[in-house]
Amino acid sequence: MHLVHVFISVKPEAVDAFKAASLANARASVREPGIARFDVLQQADDPTRFVLVEAYRTPADQAAHRETAHYATWRDTVAPMMAVPRTATRFVNLFPDDTGW
């Protein structure tokens, strides 16, 4: 598995629009065969902070995701909503093993 956590801070006035765009992207993303999971999380004590938890079967699947129309729409739509540029951290899966996904 190829796991990515994307950390995003959104301008307060853009929270609702960001959520709508991100949920639309997530709903389309989970239909991609290379995506095992795609979570959109909002921080409980700061509603302007979000984490996307993306689980790809391979690094190539992440690259394929970035070529989709729904990703391009999300990227271009939410860019002006961000308070600071988003950051990402990549992980490898240890447990459960990849067959559990």
Secondary structure as GFF3:
##gff-version 3
##sequence-region A 1 101
A	DSSP	beta_strand	2	9	.	.	.	ID=ss1
A	DSSP	three_ten_helix	12	14	.	.	.	ID=ss2
A	DSSP	alpha_helix	15	29	.	.	.	ID=ss3
A	DSSP	beta_strand	35	42	.	.	.	ID=ss4
A	DSSP	beta_strand	49	56	.	.	.	ID=ss5
A	DSSP	alpha_helix	59	65	.	.	.	ID=ss6
A	DSSP	alpha_helix	69	78	.	.	.	ID=ss7
A	DSSP	three_ten_helix	79	81	.	.	.	ID=ss8
A	DSSP	beta_strand	87	92	.	.	.	ID=ss9
A	DSSP	three_ten_helix	98	100	.	.	.	ID=ss10
###
